[in-house]
């Protein structure tokens, strides 16, 4: 029963975030606002304990969430054979570019330790 209460809290926070995002025309997605609201609500024990029970349940069954992805890959195996090397190259390059931009941005915004 605690897990269901936790799921209800998760869905309520996401829905509230969606309402705030759309109602106030905020530039952030509703689920992001909902996560921030959930972060604030987790300080309160009646929210924290059911959400923890729900999180334990979801994490124990996390591998089930990968089944649809595996089925999709097997279904489109021909496309993977045709474009697999290109996709791998794009994934590797975009990851390296993202890491480089992050590192350069961090370096730019860090204050020099000599001053």
PEGI-V815229 format. One record per pair of residues at least 24 apart in sequence whose ideal C-beta (glycine too) atoms are under 10 Angstrom apart, sorted by the first residue. I is the first residue (numbers start at 1). J is the second residue. D is the distance in whole Angstrom. If there is no record, write none. Layout:
# PEGI-V815229
I&J&D / I&J&D
This chain:
# PEGI-V815229
1&50&9 / 1&53&9 / 2&49&7 / 2&50&5 / 2&51&9 / 2&52&8 / 2&53&4 / 2&54&8 / 2&56&10 / 2&57&9 / 3&50&7 / 3&51&9 / 3&52&10 / 3&53&5 / 3&54&5 / 3&55&9 / 3&56&8 / 3&57&5 / 3&58&9 / 4&50&8 / 4&53&9 / 4&54&8 / 4&57&10 / 5&46&9 / 5&47&9 / 5&49&9 / 5&50&4 / 5&51&8 / 5&53&8 / 5&54&8 / 6&47&8 / 6&48&9 / 6&49&8 / 6&50&4 / 6&51&4 / 6&52&7 / 6&53&5 / 6&54&3 / 6&55&7 / 6&56&9 / 6&57&8 / 6&58&9 / 7&50&8 / 7&51&9 / 7&53&9 / 7&54&5 / 7&55&10 / 7&57&9 / 7&58&9 / 8&50&8 / 8&51&10 / 8&54&9 / 9&38&7 / 9&41&7 / 9&42&9 / 9&46&9 / 9&47&6 / 9&48&9 / 9&50&6 / 9&51&5 / 9&54&8 / 10&34&8 / 10&35&10 / 10&38&7 / 10&47&10 / 10&50&9 / 10&51&7 / 10&54&6 / 10&55&9 / 10&58&9 / 12&37&9 / 12&38&9 / 12&41&9 / 12&47&10 / 13&37&5 / 13&38&4 / 13&39&9 / 13&40&9 / 13&41&7 / 13&42&10 / 13&47&9 / 13&51&9 / 14&38&8 / 16&41&10
